[in-house]
Amino acid sequence: MDESERRYQELIQTSPAPINLFDATGEIVWGNDAVLDLLALDSRDDLIGRSIFEFIRPADRFTAETELAEVVDEKRSAGPTQMQLRTDEGEERTIRVATAPGRYKGKTSARLSSSTSRNSIR
């Protein structure tokens, strides 16, 4: 890896904005530290391999699925769109998400970035 790639990787990894990569089906392939914080997960092992749709409130899943299809099929960005996520512990978080097309390890992928506010479910 050359110096510019290393710096870019470090920038994405340490960004305060949640940045998540997932494949064309919504399976998560990578997320930065801010994604782990957003979803209240301890490690990437708790994230990678799961579906992004597991974390999206059921009422928002159709919108998320439609946007992912647009990004993958039409190769164009979608959003920003407001939706609700739910952590494994049941805490609800409101996000504004933008999704963009990309490639990861030679395969079609989508990149999600978001801004957040947190609301507890009681």
C-alpha positions in Angstrom: 0.0 0.0 0.0 1.4 3.4 -0.9 1.5 6.4 1.3 -1.6 8.1 -0.1 -3.6 4.9 0.2 -2.5 4.5 3.8 -3.4 8.1 4.6 -6.9 7.7 3.0 -7.5 4.4 4.9 -6.5 6.1 8.1 -8.8 9.1 7.4 -11.8 6.9 6.7 -11.1 4.6 9.7 -10.8 7.5 12.2 -13.5 9.7 10.7 -16.1 10.9 13.2 -18.8 10.2 10.6 -20.1 6.7 10.4 -18.9 5.1 7.1 -20.1 1.6 6.3 -19.5 -0.6 3.3 -21.9 -3.4 2.3 -22.5 -5.6 -0.7 -25.3 -5.5 -3.2 -27.6 -7.5 -0.9 -26.9 -5.3 2.2 -24.4 -7.6 3.9 -21.9 -5.5 5.8 -18.3 -6.0 4.7 -16.6 -3.1 6.6 -17.4 -0.3 9.0 -15.3 2.4 10.7 -15.1 3.0 14.4 -17.9 5.5 14.3 -20.2 2.8 12.9 -19.3 0.6 15.8 -20.2 3.5 18.2 -23.4 4.2 16.4 -24.6 0.6 16.6 -23.2 0.1 20.1 -21.0 -2.8 19.0 -17.8 -3.9 20.6 -15.9 -5.0 17.5 -16.0 -5.4 13.8 -16.6 -9.1 14.3 -20.0 -8.1 15.7 -20.7 -6.1 12.5 -19.2 -7.8 9.5 -21.3 -10.4 7.8 -24.6 -9.0 9.2 -27.3 -7.4 7.1 -27.6 -3.6 7.3 -31.3 -4.3 7.3 -31.1 -6.0 10.7 -30.4 -2.5 12.2 -33.0 -0.6 10.3 -36.5 -0.1 11.9 -39.0 -2.2 10.0 -41.0 0.8 8.9 -37.9 2.2 7.1 -36.7 -1.0 5.5 -38.6 -0.6 2.2 -37.0 2.9 1.7 -33.6 1.5 2.5 -34.0 -1.5 0.2 -35.3 0.8 -2.6 -32.3 3.1 -2.2 -29.8 0.2 -2.2 -31.3 -1.1 -5.4 -31.0 2.4 -7.0 -27.4 2.6 -6.0 -26.5 -0.9 -7.2 -28.6 -1.0 -10.3 -28.4 2.5 -11.5 -24.9 3.3 -10.1 -26.1 6.6 -8.6 -26.1 8.0 -5.1 -29.3 8.1 -3.0 -30.3 10.3 -0.1 -29.8 11.9 2.2 -32.7 10.2 3.8 -33.8 10.2 7.5 -34.5 6.8 9.0 -34.3 5.0 12.4 -31.8 2.4 13.4 -32.1 0.1 16.4 -29.1 -1.3 18.2 -28.9 -4.9 19.5 -29.8 -3.4 23.0 -32.9 -1.8 21.6 -31.7 1.8 21.6 -33.2 3.8 18.7 -31.0 6.2 16.7 -32.2 8.7 14.1 -29.8 9.1 11.2 -29.6 11.0 7.9 -28.0 8.6 5.5 -26.5 9.0 2.0 -25.6 5.9 0.0 -23.2 5.9 -2.9 -22.1 3.2 -5.3 -18.6 1.7 -5.0 -16.5 -1.4 -5.3 -15.0 -3.5 -2.6 -12.5 -6.3 -3.4 -13.6 -6.2 -7.0 -17.3 -6.5 -6.3 -20.2 -4.1 -6.5 -20.8 -2.4 -3.2 -22.4 0.5 -1.6 -21.0 3.1 0.8 -23.2 4.6 3.5 -22.3 7.7 5.5 -24.6 9.3 8.1 -25.1 11.9 10.7 -26.9 10.9 13.8 -28.9 11.9 16.9 -29.6 9.4 19.6 -32.9 8.7 21.3 -33.4 6.0 23.9 -36.3 3.6 23.7 -37.9 3.0 27.0 
